[in-house]
Amino acid sequence: MKKYTLYILLLSSIFSFGQTKEKDSIIKLKEVVFADKFRKQQIQAGVKLSCSVDEYLATSDNISFIKRGAYAWEPMLNNMNTERSSITIEGMHIFGACTDKMDPVTSYVETNNLSKIDIHSGQEGGRHGATIAGAIDLKRKRVSFSDMPNLGGSAQVGFQSNNIHRFGLADLYYSSEKFVADGTAAYRKADSYKDGHGNVVKHSQFEKYNTSLGLAYKTSGLSSLKADAIFDVAKDVGYPALPMDTWLARALITSLSFKQFFENSIFKVWDSKFYFNAIEHYMDDTTRAENLVHMDMPGWSTTYGLTSKILLKKDNYTADIQLNGYSNYALAEMTMYPRDRSRVSGFAFTWPGVTTNYGGFSVNNQWELNDKEQLILGGTLGVNHNHIKYLDFIRVFNQNTADSPQNRTRFLPSLHASYQMKVNPFTFSLGTGYGHRAPSVSEAYGYYIYNSFDRYDYIGTPNLKNEISYELNGSISFENESLIIEAKANYFYIENYILGKILNIAFPMNAASVGVKKYEALEYAKIFNTSLNLSYYFLEKFHWKGTINYARGIDFKEENLPFIRPVSYQTSIKYSKDRFACIFSFNGDFTQTAYSPQYGEDRTPAYIVYNLSANYRFPIGDNNLQIELGIENITNNYYSTYADWGNIPRMGRNIFTSIGFSF
């Protein structure tokens, strides 16, 4: 299938706020610096400079989000949740430590950590690990070596009125012939936001610190060694849609990589990386006086891994060969404290000490058949092994030893193929894919994980079969100097689709639960996604963009799947002249009629949100000072979407501003 980097996807997405063209970035792009690509993409896409990684990803027509508050949204690629996608940082596998998905991988990075984001739809993402929906790979910033010493950086501060969100971002780099160092720092703090009726949405505050450091040394004219580290801390994070909050989420993400280039050889690049990351996540409900039983729910996730890839090229043939392996240990606990502390507290392992070892070998072949046609064939063979430390918890509901062994090994193959033809001004593509994925830790081994959306406790099933996906995808586009039109679609037929089903023989553990569900494999499910994107330049200074998306998801009984986005649309018009730019945009969803009540969904009404922003760039010598001012949800609309957990309302009118300087 076709590989999309986010800046290409964003050409057809909008939800945009006033930025100028690429030349107007607040970051001065110097010859040796590759670290500013992410900011350049923000400028190209028209996203506000103060946006988070989540807000930036939301401009892609492939990605939607489940929101449980104002922080750490769960990305859904091709209308599938994170169990069915692979989310990595430069190919490094990182697994959240929260059983309630309050800490997706995207919550542990900041915009100034990144240079770009690669999105691989469907099975082409299999090179990053077994997947159904595809892969999202967050690329960390890079600074190249320089013949002459160079020092540079940038700083930005901003404010948002609705939730008193104040933030600061800064980065600094040094580059020389043999040595490179770069670092970033970010801080965000926000109070609880107000909805469109002016009411405070309690428990929606957050505070976040993020720092990163990269060091590189040129070991020869064609090789280098690089060490990277990201440290992220979130404190006092509220989740209004959940019965618990997070008092601390902490991540350490490290890697050591070696890159070797080759001359006059079919081998072009060999890039290998060892990595380690550790995640801690502590949920508690001490601020929720309404809860009858107080709980602490800490979780830990530790991952060691290796990626090694070789790029080969000869004439019109290119091959990407990759070895990918990791070992992850996940443990989560739940302690319940009765109001009468003289009584015995309740304790359980919600993740009973699960070690997941994965090894995958992938090959991606590309042939340029001629100047108009391209063919891609690839595949991955993966092996997944689970070992359970505290097996007794699993066997409470899986008493047959054969159904709940302490060790289980699964084989996870995948294949993909695509063909592309360009006949100016049209481009056509057609692709297919086949792949397996293993059940997640929660799906296979979870123990009484409370889902506040449908109000059921969930229990894992160790003997679940692999999910098996069959995929078709295609696109057609038209492009000339002023107009781009693209239509694309994909279709997934997924055998053994995993969802929770009511277990009548069990009683709930959580006081708010209405019952217990056990993960089961449905016979099959079908998901269809399509989008139409347009981009039009006119009168030299105006740029109009628009997109509309449609999705449908049903199971083998023709019943609706949960969290399938209704018809949605986005559009914007941008005016830019010299150092000034102004954008008016609006976006919305149609009424959600294809909802799934058995999974807690209901009919959500249509909504539309209007936004306006402007910015101006002041050159100061060779440097830039840029100021932005904008307003989101101009009409102070009160609304919630199909993916707002428990129908929590979105933020009302919000005025934002920021100022940035680079040198």
C-alpha positions in Angstrom: 0.0 0.0 0.0 0.9 3.6 -0.4 2.9 5.2 2.4 1.6 8.5 3.7 3.6 10.9 5.8 1.5 13.3 7.8 2.3 16.3 5.7 0.8 14.7 2.6 -2.3 13.7 4.6 -2.6 17.1 5.9 -2.7 18.6 2.4 -6.3 17.3 2.3 -7.3 17.9 5.9 -8.2 21.2 7.5 -9.3 22.1 11.0 -6.7 24.8 10.5 -5.7 27.9 12.2 -3.8 31.0 11.0 -0.4 30.1 9.8 1.6 31.3 6.9 3.3 29.3 4.2 6.4 27.3 4.9 8.7 30.3 4.5 6.9 32.0 7.4 7.8 29.5 10.1 8.9 30.9 13.4 11.7 28.4 13.2 14.6 29.6 10.9 15.6 26.5 8.9 19.3 26.5 8.7 21.3 24.3 6.3 22.3 21.7 9.0 19.0 21.4 10.8 16.4 18.8 10.1 14.7 19.3 13.5 12.2 21.8 12.3 10.2 19.6 9.9 7.4 19.2 12.3 6.9 22.9 12.7 7.1 23.4 9.0 4.4 20.8 8.6 2.3 22.7 11.1 2.7 25.8 8.9 1.9 23.9 5.7 -1.2 22.4 7.3 -2.3 25.6 9.0 -2.4 24.1 12.4 -1.9 26.5 15.3 1.6 26.6 16.7 0.4 25.9 20.2 -1.3 22.6 19.2 -0.5 19.3 20.9 0.5 16.2 19.1 -3.2 15.0 19.5 -4.5 18.1 17.8 -2.0 17.8 15.0 -2.9 14.1 14.3 -6.6 15.0 14.4 -6.1 16.9 11.1 -5.5 13.6 9.3 -8.5 12.1 7.6 -7.3 8.6 8.6 -7.3 9.3 12.3 -10.1 10.0 14.8 -9.9 10.1 18.6 -11.7 8.7 21.7 -11.7 11.5 24.2 -11.9 10.9 28.0 -11.0 14.5 28.8 -8.7 17.3 27.6 -5.5 15.2 27.7 -4.1 12.0 26.2 -6.7 11.2 23.5 -6.7 7.6 22.2 -6.0 7.7 18.4 -8.1 5.4 16.2 -6.6 4.7 12.8 -9.1 3.7 10.2 -11.9 3.7 12.8 -10.2 1.0 14.9 -8.9 1.3 18.5 -5.3 1.1 19.6 -5.3 -2.7 20.0 -5.6 -3.0 16.3 -2.8 -0.5 15.4 0.9 -0.2 16.0 2.0 3.2 17.5 5.8 3.6 17.7 8.4 6.3 18.2 11.0 5.8 15.4 10.1 2.1 15.3 10.4 1.7 19.0 7.5 -0.2 20.6 6.1 1.5 23.7 3.2 0.2 25.6 1.1 2.3 28.0 0.8 1.2 31.7 -2.9 2.1 32.1 -5.6 -0.5 31.8 -8.1 2.3 31.0 -6.0 3.6 28.1 -5.3 6.9 29.8 -1.8 7.0 28.5 -1.5 6.3 24.8 2.0 6.5 23.3 1.2 9.9 21.8 0.9 11.4 25.3 4.6 10.9 26.0 5.9 13.2 23.3 5.6 16.9 22.5 5.6 18.7 19.2 9.1 20.0 19.7 10.4 16.4 20.1 9.3 15.5 16.6 10.3 16.1 12.9 7.4 14.3 11.2 4.8 11.5 11.7 4.5 8.6 9.3 1.1 7.0 8.8 0.9 3.5 7.2 -2.6 2.4 6.5 -3.4 -1.3 6.8 -0.8 -4.0 6.4 2.1 -1.9 5.1 2.3 -0.9 8.8 3.2 -4.6 9.6 6.9 -3.8 9.4 6.5 -2.1 12.8 4.7 -5.1 14.3 1.5 -7.1 13.9 -1.4 -4.8 13.0 -4.8 -4.7 11.5 -5.5 -0.9 11.1 -2.0 0.2 10.3 0.9 2.0 12.0 1.6 5.5 13.3 5.4 6.1 13.6 6.4 9.3 15.5 9.8 10.5 14.1 12.1 12.3 16.6 13.8 15.5 15.5 17.2 15.2 13.8 20.1 17.6 13.5 22.8 16.8 10.8 26.5 17.2 11.1 28.0 20.5 9.8 31.4 21.6 8.3 31.3 24.6 10.5 30.1 24.8 14.1 26.4 26.0 14.4 24.3 26.9 17.3 20.6 27.7 17.2 17.2 27.2 18.8 13.8 28.6 19.4 11.3 29.4 22.2 7.6 29.8 22.3 5.1 30.7 24.9 1.3 30.8 24.7 -2.0 31.0 26.4 -5.6 29.7 25.9 -8.4 31.4 27.7 -11.1 28.7 28.2 -9.1 26.5 30.5 -6.3 29.0 31.4 -3.9 26.8 29.5 -0.4 28.2 29.6 2.5 26.6 27.9 6.2 27.1 27.0 8.3 25.2 24.4 12.0 25.6 23.8 14.7 23.8 21.9 18.5 24.2 21.4 21.0 22.5 19.1 24.7 22.5 18.4 26.2 21.0 15.3 29.8 20.4 14.2 31.7 18.2 11.8 32.0 15.3 14.3 29.5 16.0 17.1 25.8 17.0 17.3 23.7 17.8 20.4 20.1 18.8 20.6 17.7 19.3 23.5 14.0 20.3 24.0 11.9 21.3 27.0 8.1 21.8 27.2 5.7 22.6 30.0 1.9 22.8 29.9 -0.6 23.5 32.6 -4.4 23.9 32.3 -7.3 24.2 34.6 -10.7 22.5 34.0 -12.3 23.7 30.8 -15.8 25.2 30.3 -18.4 23.8 27.9 -20.6 25.8 25.5 -23.1 26.5 28.3 -20.3 28.1 30.5 -20.3 25.2 33.0 -17.0 23.9 34.3 -16.3 20.3 33.2 -14.9 19.1 36.4 -11.7 17.0 36.5 -10.4 18.1 33.1 -7.3 19.8 34.3 -3.7 18.6 33.6 0.0 19.5 34.0 2.8 18.1 31.9 6.6 18.4 31.7 8.6 17.0 28.8 12.3 17.0 28.0 14.5 15.3 25.4 18.2 15.0 24.6 20.0 13.7 21.6 23.8 13.2 21.1 25.4 12.0 17.9 29.0 11.3 17.0 30.4 10.7 13.5 32.5 7.5 13.8 33.7 7.7 10.2 32.8 9.6 7.0 29.9 7.2 6.4 28.8 6.1 9.9 27.5 7.6 13.1 26.5 6.7 16.6 23.5 8.4 18.3 21.9 8.3 21.8 18.4 9.6 22.4 16.3 10.1 25.5 12.8 11.5 26.3 11.6 12.0 29.8 7.9 12.9 30.3 5.9 13.6 33.5 2.2 14.3 33.7 0.7 15.3 37.1 -2.8 15.9 38.4 -4.5 14.8 35.1 -8.3 14.8 35.3 -10.6 12.6 33.2 -14.2 13.8 33.5 -15.5 10.8 31.6 -13.9 8.3 34.0 -14.5 7.6 37.7 -10.7 8.0 38.4 -8.0 10.5 37.6 -4.2 10.2 37.3 -2.0 11.7 39.9 1.2 10.7 38.1 2.2 9.4 34.7 5.9 9.1 34.0 7.9 7.8 31.0 11.6 7.3 30.3 12.3 6.5 26.6 15.9 5.8 25.5 17.7 4.4 22.5 21.2 3.9 21.1 21.5 3.6 17.4 24.2 3.1 14.8 23.9 4.1 11.1 26.2 3.0 8.3 26.0 4.3 4.7 27.6 2.5 1.8 29.2 3.7 -1.5 29.2 1.9 -4.8 27.1 -1.0 -3.4 23.6 -2.4 -3.7 23.5 -1.8 0.1 22.7 1.8 0.8 22.0 2.1 4.5 22.2 -0.1 7.5 20.5 1.3 10.6 20.3 -0.6 13.9 18.9 0.5 17.3 18.7 -0.9 20.8 16.1 0.7 23.0 14.6 0.7 26.5 11.5 2.4 27.9 9.7 2.3 31.2 6.2 3.7 31.9 4.6 4.2 35.3 0.9 5.2 35.6 -0.9 5.8 38.9 -4.7 6.1 38.9 -6.6 7.1 42.0 -10.0 8.6 42.9 -9.1 10.6 46.0 -10.7 13.7 44.5 -14.0 11.9 43.8 -15.9 12.1 47.0 -19.0 10.6 45.3 -17.3 7.2 44.9 -18.6 4.7 47.5 -15.4 2.6 47.4 -12.0 4.3 46.8 -9.4 2.6 44.7 -5.8 2.9 43.7 -4.8 1.4 40.3 -1.1 1.7 39.5 0.4 0.1 36.4 3.9 -0.5 35.1 5.1 -1.3 31.6 8.8 -2.0 30.7 10.1 -2.7 27.2 13.4 -3.7 25.8 13.8 -3.9 22.0 15.9 -4.0 18.9 15.3 -2.8 15.3 17.7 -3.4 12.5 17.0 -2.5 8.9 18.9 -2.5 5.6 18.0 -0.5 2.5 19.0 -2.0 -0.8 18.8 -0.3 -4.2 19.7 -1.3 -7.7 18.5 0.4 -10.8 14.6 0.6 -10.5 14.4 -1.8 -7.6 14.4 -0.9 -3.9 14.1 -3.2 -0.9 13.7 -2.5 2.8 14.6 -5.4 5.0 13.9 -5.2 8.7 14.3 -7.2 11.9 12.1 -6.1 14.8 12.1 -7.6 18.3 11.0 -6.6 21.7 10.1 -7.9 25.2 7.4 -6.1 27.2 6.4 -6.7 30.8 3.0 -5.3 31.9 1.7 -5.4 35.5 -1.3 -3.5 36.9 -2.9 -3.7 40.3 -6.2 -2.6 41.9 -6.7 -2.0 45.6 -10.1 -1.2 47.0 -10.5 0.6 50.3 -13.9 0.4 52.1 -15.1 3.5 53.9 -14.8 1.5 57.1 -11.1 1.2 57.1 -11.3 -1.5 59.8 -12.5 -3.9 57.1 -10.2 -5.8 54.8 -9.1 -4.0 51.6 -9.7 -5.8 48.3 -6.8 -6.5 46.0 -6.4 -7.9 42.4 -3.9 -7.9 39.6 -5.8 -6.3 36.6 -2.8 -7.3 34.4 -1.3 -10.4 36.1 2.3 -9.9 35.2 2.3 -10.5 31.4 5.6 -10.8 29.5 5.2 -10.4 25.7 8.1 -11.4 23.5 7.8 -10.5 19.8 10.1 -11.1 16.9 9.4 -10.1 13.3 11.2 -10.2 10.0 9.8 -8.0 7.2 10.7 -7.3 3.5 9.3 -4.5 1.5 10.0 -4.6 -2.3 9.4 -1.7 -4.7 9.8 -1.7 -8.4 9.7 1.5 -10.6 8.3 -0.3 -13.7 8.6 2.8 -15.8 8.2 6.6 -15.3 4.4 6.1 -14.8 4.0 2.8 -12.9 5.1 1.4 -9.5 4.6 -2.0 -7.9 5.1 -2.8 -4.2 5.1 -6.3 -2.6 6.0 -7.0 1.0 5.3 -9.1 4.0 6.2 -9.9 7.6 6.5 -13.1 9.6 6.1 -12.5 13.3 6.2 -14.7 16.4 4.4 -13.6 19.6 5.0 -15.4 22.9 3.2 -14.6 26.2 4.2 -15.7 29.7 1.9 -15.1 32.7 3.4 -14.7 36.1 0.2 -14.7 38.3 -1.8 -17.4 36.6 -4.4 -17.9 39.4 -6.2 -14.7 38.5 -6.7 -15.9 34.9 -7.9 -19.4 35.9 -10.8 -18.0 38.0 -12.8 -17.7 34.7 -10.7 -20.1 32.6 -10.4 -23.2 34.8 -9.4 -25.5 32.0 -5.6 -25.6 32.0 -5.6 -26.0 28.2 -7.6 -22.8 27.9 -5.2 -20.8 30.1 -1.7 -22.1 29.8 1.1 -20.1 31.4 2.9 -19.8 28.0 1.4 -19.3 24.6 3.0 -18.8 21.2 1.3 -17.4 18.1 2.5 -16.9 14.6 1.5 -13.6 13.0 2.1 -13.5 9.2 1.2 -10.5 6.9 1.3 -9.7 3.2 0.6 -6.6 1.3 0.7 -5.5 -2.4 -0.1 -2.3 -4.3 0.1 -0.9 -7.8 0.2 2.7 -8.8 -0.1 4.3 -12.2 0.3 8.0 -13.1 -1.3 9.3 -16.3 -1.1 13.1 -16.0 -3.1 14.8 -14.5 -4.5 11.6 -12.8 -2.9 9.1 -10.4 -4.5 5.7 -9.7 -3.6 3.2 -7.0 -5.0 -0.2 -5.9 -3.8 -2.4 -3.0 -4.6 -5.4 -0.9 -3.4 -6.9 2.4 -3.6 -9.9 4.6 -2.5 -10.1 8.3 -2.9 -11.5 11.8 -2.8 -9.8 15.2 -2.6 -11.4 18.6 -5.1 -10.3 21.4 -3.8 -7.5 23.6 -2.8 -8.0 27.2 -6.3 -6.7 28.3 -8.2 -8.8 25.8 -6.3 -12.0 26.7 -5.4 -11.5 30.4 -7.3 -8.5 31.8 -9.1 -9.1 35.2 -12.1 -6.9 36.1 -11.1 -3.9 34.1 -14.0 -1.4 34.4 -15.3 0.3 31.3 -17.3 3.4 32.3 -18.6 3.8 28.8 -20.9 0.8 28.9 -20.5 0.3 32.7 -19.3 -3.3 32.5 -16.3 -5.0 34.1 -14.2 -6.7 31.4 -12.4 -10.1 31.8 -9.8 -11.4 29.3 -9.9 -14.7 27.5 -6.4 -16.4 27.0 -7.5 -18.8 24.3 -8.8 -16.2 21.8 -7.9 -16.9 18.2 -5.8 -14.4 16.2 -7.7 -11.7 14.4 -7.3 -12.1 10.7 -7.7 -9.2 8.3 -8.3 -9.2 4.6 -8.0 -5.7 3.1 -8.7 -3.8 -0.2 -7.8 -0.2 -0.8 -7.7 2.2 -3.7 -7.4 5.9 -4.6 -7.7 8.2 -7.5 -6.4 11.8 -7.7 -6.4 14.7 -10.0 -3.7 17.5 -9.8 -2.8 20.6 -11.7 -1.2 23.9 -10.7 -4.2 25.2 -8.7 -6.4 22.2 -7.9 -5.9 18.8 -6.2 -8.8 16.3 -5.8 -8.3 12.9 -4.2 -10.8 10.2 -3.4 -9.7 7.1 -1.5 -11.3 4.1 0.2 -10.4 0.9 2.1 -12.3 -2.1 3.2 -11.4 -4.6 6.0 -13.0 -8.0 6.4 -11.8 -9.2 9.9 -12.2 -12.8 11.1 -12.4 -13.5 14.8 -13.1 -9.8 15.6 -12.6 -9.4 19.4 -15.3 -7.6 21.4 -16.7 -8.0 24.9 -19.8 -10.1 25.4 -22.0 -10.3 28.6 -20.9 -13.1 31.0 -24.0 -14.0 33.0 -22.3 -16.3 35.5 -20.1 -13.6 37.0 -20.8 -10.7 39.4 -19.3 -7.2 38.9 -16.5 -6.0 41.3 -17.0 -2.3 40.7 -19.9 -0.7 42.6 -20.9 1.3 39.4 -20.9 -1.8 37.2 -24.1 -3.3 35.8 -22.4 -6.6 34.9 -19.4 -8.4 33.6 -18.3 -8.9 30.0 -15.7 -11.4 28.7 -13.7 -10.8 25.5 -14.9 -13.1 22.7 -14.1 -13.5 19.0 -17.0 -12.7 16.7 -17.2 -14.7 13.5 -16.3 -11.6 11.5 -16.7 -7.9 11.2 -16.5 -5.5 8.2 -15.2 -1.9 8.2 -15.3 0.5 5.2 -13.7 3.9 5.1 -13.8 6.5 2.3 -12.8 10.2 2.0 -12.9 13.0 -0.6 -10.3 15.7 -0.3 -10.0 19.0 -2.3 -7.4 21.7 -2.3 -7.7 24.8 -4.5 -5.5 27.9 -4.9 -7.1 31.0 -6.5 -6.5 34.7 -6.9 -2.9 34.2 -5.9 -3.4 34.8 -2.2 -6.3 32.4 -1.3 -6.3 28.7 -0.6 -9.4 26.7 0.0 -9.3 23.1 1.4 -12.1 20.7 2.3 -12.6 17.0 3.1 -15.5 14.8 3.8 -15.3 11.3 5.4 -17.7 8.4 5.5 -17.3 5.1 7.5 -19.4 2.0 8.2 -18.7 -0.9 10.5 -20.9 -4.0 11.1 -20.4 -7.4 12.6 -21.6 -10.8 11.2 -25.1 -10.2 12.5 -25.3 -6.8 10.7 -25.1 -5.0 14.0 -23.2 -1.8 14.3 -19.6 -1.8 15.6 -18.8 0.8 18.3 -16.8 4.0 17.7 -17.4 4.2 14.0 -17.3 7.8 12.9 -20.4 9.3 11.3 -20.2 11.4 8.2 -17.8 14.2 9.0 -16.4 17.2 7.2 -13.9 20.0 7.5 -13.2 23.1 5.3 -11.2 26.2 5.5 -10.2 29.3 3.4 -6.8 30.9 4.0 -5.7 34.4 2.9 -1.9 35.1 3.0 0.1 38.2 1.9 3.7 38.8 2.7 4.1 38.3 6.4 0.4 38.1 7.3 -2.1 35.2 7.1 -5.7 34.7 8.2 -7.8 31.5 8.2 -11.5 30.9 8.6 -12.5 27.3 9.1 -15.3 25.1 10.2 -15.8 21.4 10.9 -18.5 19.0 12.1 -20.2 15.6 12.2 -23.6 14.5 10.9 -25.9 12.8 13.4 -24.6 9.5 14.6 -27.4 7.1 13.5 -25.4 3.9 13.2 -24.6 3.6 16.9 -24.2 0.5 19.0 -26.3 0.6 22.2 -25.0 -2.8 23.5 -21.6 -1.1 23.8 -22.9 2.0 25.5 -23.3 4.2 22.5 -26.3 6.4 21.9 -27.5 8.8 19.1 -25.3 11.9 19.1 -26.7 15.0 17.3 -25.0 16.8 14.4 -22.8 19.7 15.3 -20.7 22.4 13.6 -17.8 24.5 15.0 -16.4 27.7 13.5 -12.9 28.9 14.0 -10.9 32.0 13.0 -7.2 32.9 13.4 -4.5 35.2 12.2 -0.7 35.6 12.5 2.0 37.9 11.6 5.8 37.4 11.2 8.3 40.1 12.2 11.8 39.6 10.7 14.6 40.6 13.2 17.8 40.4 11.2 18.2 36.8 10.2 15.7 35.7 12.9 12.0 35.6 13.1 9.4 36.7 15.7 5.9 35.3 15.0 2.7 36.2 16.8 -0.6 34.3 16.5 -4.1 35.1 17.7 -7.2 33.0 17.2 -10.6 31.9 18.5 -12.0 28.3 18.4 -15.7 27.5 18.6 -16.6 31.1 17.8 -20.4 30.6 18.5 -19.7 28.9 21.9 -21.5 25.8 20.6 -22.4 23.1 23.2 -21.8 19.7 21.8 -20.3 16.3 22.2 -19.3 13.7 19.5 -19.8 10.0 19.0 -16.2 9.4 20.5 -16.6 11.6 23.6 -16.5 9.0 26.4 -19.8 9.2 28.3 -21.0 12.1 26.1 -18.8 14.6 28.0 -19.2 18.0 26.3 -16.4 19.5 24.3 -14.7 22.8 25.1 -16.7 26.0 24.5 -15.4 29.3 23.1 -11.6 29.4 23.4 -9.3 32.4 22.6 -5.7 31.5 22.1 -2.5 33.4 21.5 1.2 32.6 21.2 4.5 34.3 20.4 7.6 32.5 19.2 11.2 33.5 18.5 14.0 31.6 16.7 17.7 32.2 16.3 
